[in-house]
Amino acid sequence: MSRELDTLKLIQSSFPGRDQLVEHAFHESRPFRDLCEDYRRCVAALHRWKKSTAAEGNHRRQEYTDLMMELGREIETWMEAMDIAPSGRGTGVRQ
């Protein structure tokens, strides 16, 4: 599976019920795709730190948890803007 497909599937599973909107935005918007890739990298790093026994592990886990939540809010905001945008400015994709 390609990295882009992995990223798309992760976002769709992390934000259920909005598959079509996510897929449309992912394929049509480079900034949205970059945001999703940042989210995927953050999730991967968090998983690595959860397995770590390093002294700074707890601190890093909290940092990546906070970052993942912030990126998730940005993705939600992006999707909400696309979902409610007036005709001609939004995607027209409704779930």
CYANA upper distance limits for C-alpha pairs under 8 A (distance plus 0.5 A):
  1 MET  CA      5 LEU  CA      6.91
  1 MET  CA      6 ASP  CA      7.04
  2 SER  CA      6 ASP  CA      6.62
  3 ARG  CA      7 THR  CA      6.57
  4 GLU  CA      8 LEU  CA      6.64
  4 GLU  CA     37 GLU  CA      8.41
  5 LEU  CA      9 LYS  CA      6.60
  6 ASP  CA     10 LEU  CA      6.62
  7 THR  CA     11 ILE  CA      6.74
  7 THR  CA     36 CYS  CA      7.08
  7 THR  CA     37 GLU  CA      6.65
  7 THR  CA     40 ARG  CA      6.42
  8 LEU  CA     12 GLN  CA      6.66
  8 LEU  CA     22 VAL  CA      8.19
  8 LEU  CA     23 GLU  CA      7.51
  8 LEU  CA     26 PHE  CA      7.65
  8 LEU  CA     36 CYS  CA      8.07
  9 LYS  CA     13 SER  CA      6.59
 10 LEU  CA     14 SER  CA      6.48
 10 LEU  CA     40 ARG  CA      7.64
 11 ILE  CA     15 PHE  CA      6.50
 11 ILE  CA     22 VAL  CA      7.88
 11 ILE  CA     36 CYS  CA      7.30
 11 ILE  CA     40 ARG  CA      8.49
 12 GLN  CA     16 PRO  CA      6.32
 12 GLN  CA     17 GLY  CA      8.46
 12 GLN  CA     18 ARG  CA      7.47
 12 GLN  CA     19 ASP  CA      5.91
 12 GLN  CA     22 VAL  CA      7.03
 12 GLN  CA     23 GLU  CA      8.42
 15 PHE  CA     19 ASP  CA      8.38
 17 GLY  CA     95 GLN  CA      7.61
 18 ARG  CA     22 VAL  CA      6.54
 18 ARG  CA     95 GLN  CA      6.51
 19 ASP  CA     23 GLU  CA      6.50
 19 ASP  CA     95 GLN  CA      8.37
 20 GLN  CA     24 HIS  CA      6.52
 20 GLN  CA     93 VAL  CA      7.54
 20 GLN  CA     94 ARG  CA      8.29
 20 GLN  CA     95 GLN  CA      7.31
 21 LEU  CA     25 ALA  CA      6.60
 21 LEU  CA     79 MET  CA      7.65
 21 LEU  CA     82 MET  CA      8.47
 21 LEU  CA     83 ASP  CA      8.01
 21 LEU  CA     91 THR  CA      8.48
 21 LEU  CA     93 VAL  CA      6.30
 21 LEU  CA     94 ARG  CA      7.41
 21 LEU  CA     95 GLN  CA      7.58
 22 VAL  CA     26 PHE  CA      6.33
 22 VAL  CA     79 MET  CA      7.81
 23 GLU  CA     27 HIS  CA      6.70
 24 HIS  CA     28 GLU  CA      6.48
 24 HIS  CA     91 THR  CA      8.24
 24 HIS  CA     93 VAL  CA      8.26
 25 ALA  CA     29 SER  CA      5.97
 25 ALA  CA     32 PHE  CA      7.01
 25 ALA  CA     33 ARG  CA      8.11
 25 ALA  CA     91 THR  CA      8.39
 26 PHE  CA     30 ARG  CA      7.78
 26 PHE  CA     32 PHE  CA      6.50
 26 PHE  CA     33 ARG  CA      5.53
 26 PHE  CA     36 CYS  CA      8.46
 27 HIS  CA     33 ARG  CA      7.89
 29 SER  CA     33 ARG  CA      6.72
 30 ARG  CA     34 ASP  CA      6.58
 31 PRO  CA     35 LEU  CA      6.69
 32 PHE  CA     36 CYS  CA      6.69
 32 PHE  CA     75 ILE  CA      8.22
 32 PHE  CA     78 TRP  CA      8.20
 33 ARG  CA     37 GLU  CA      6.65
 34 ASP  CA     38 ASP  CA      6.71
 35 LEU  CA     39 TYR  CA      6.82
 35 LEU  CA     71 LEU  CA      7.85
 35 LEU  CA     75 ILE  CA      7.74
 36 CYS  CA     40 ARG  CA      6.74
 36 CYS  CA     75 ILE  CA      7.92
 37 GLU  CA     41 ARG  CA      6.69
 38 ASP  CA     42 CYS  CA      6.61
 38 ASP  CA     71 LEU  CA      8.21
 39 TYR  CA     43 VAL  CA      6.68
 39 TYR  CA     68 MET  CA      6.79
 39 TYR  CA     71 LEU  CA      6.52
 39 TYR  CA     72 GLY  CA      7.77
 40 ARG  CA     44 ALA  CA      6.69
 41 ARG  CA     45 ALA  CA      6.64
 42 CYS  CA     46 LEU  CA      6.58
 42 CYS  CA     64 TYR  CA      6.82
 42 CYS  CA     67 LEU  CA      7.70
 42 CYS  CA     68 MET  CA      6.54
 43 VAL  CA     47 HIS  CA      6.76
 43 VAL  CA     64 TYR  CA      8.19
 43 VAL  CA     68 MET  CA      7.23
 44 ALA  CA     48 ARG  CA      6.87
 45 ALA  CA     49 TRP  CA      6.70
 45 ALA  CA     64 TYR  CA      7.70
 46 LEU  CA     50 LYS  CA      6.60
 46 LEU  CA     60 ARG  CA      8.42
 46 LEU  CA     61 ARG  CA      6.42
 46 LEU  CA     64 TYR  CA      6.06
 46 LEU  CA     65 THR  CA      7.35
 47 HIS  CA     51 LYS  CA      7.08
 48 ARG  CA     52 SER  CA      6.88
 49 TRP  CA     57 GLY  CA      6.35
 49 TRP  CA     60 ARG  CA      7.16
 49 TRP  CA     61 ARG  CA      6.25
 50 LYS  CA     57 GLY  CA      7.77
 50 LYS  CA     61 ARG  CA      6.92
 52 SER  CA     57 GLY  CA      6.53
 53 THR  CA     57 GLY  CA      6.81
 56 GLU  CA     60 ARG  CA      6.65
 57 GLY  CA     61 ARG  CA      6.48
 58 ASN  CA     62 GLN  CA      6.82
 59 HIS  CA     63 GLU  CA      6.79
 60 ARG  CA     64 TYR  CA      6.62
 61 ARG  CA     65 THR  CA      6.48
 62 GLN  CA     66 ASP  CA      6.58
 63 GLU  CA     67 LEU  CA      6.66
 64 TYR  CA     68 MET  CA      6.42
 65 THR  CA     69 MET  CA      6.75
 66 ASP  CA     70 GLU  CA      6.74
 67 LEU  CA     71 LEU  CA      6.60
 68 MET  CA     72 GLY  CA      6.47
 69 MET  CA     73 ARG  CA      6.73
 70 GLU  CA     74 GLU  CA      6.88
 71 LEU  CA     75 ILE  CA      6.73
 72 GLY  CA     76 GLU  CA      6.66
 73 ARG  CA     77 THR  CA      6.57
 74 GLU  CA     78 TRP  CA      6.61
 75 ILE  CA     79 MET  CA      6.67
 76 GLU  CA     80 GLU  CA      6.55
 77 THR  CA     81 ALA  CA      6.65
 78 TRP  CA     82 MET  CA      6.81
 79 MET  CA     83 ASP  CA      6.45
 80 GLU  CA     84 ILE  CA      6.65
 81 ALA  CA     85 ALA  CA      6.22
 81 ALA  CA     90 GLY  CA      8.18
 82 MET  CA     90 GLY  CA      5.58
 82 MET  CA     91 THR  CA      6.41
 82 MET  CA     92 GLY  CA      8.40
 83 ASP  CA     90 GLY  CA      7.30
 83 ASP  CA     91 THR  CA      7.54
 83 ASP  CA     92 GLY  CA      7.67
 83 ASP  CA     93 VAL  CA      7.14
 83 ASP  CA     94 ARG  CA      6.82
 84 ILE  CA     90 GLY  CA      7.58
 85 ALA  CA     89 ARG  CA      6.38
 85 ALA  CA     90 GLY  CA      4.96
 85 ALA  CA     91 THR  CA      8.09
 86 PRO  CA     90 GLY  CA      6.50
 87 SER  CA     92 GLY  CA      7.34
 88 GLY  CA     92 GLY  CA      8.38
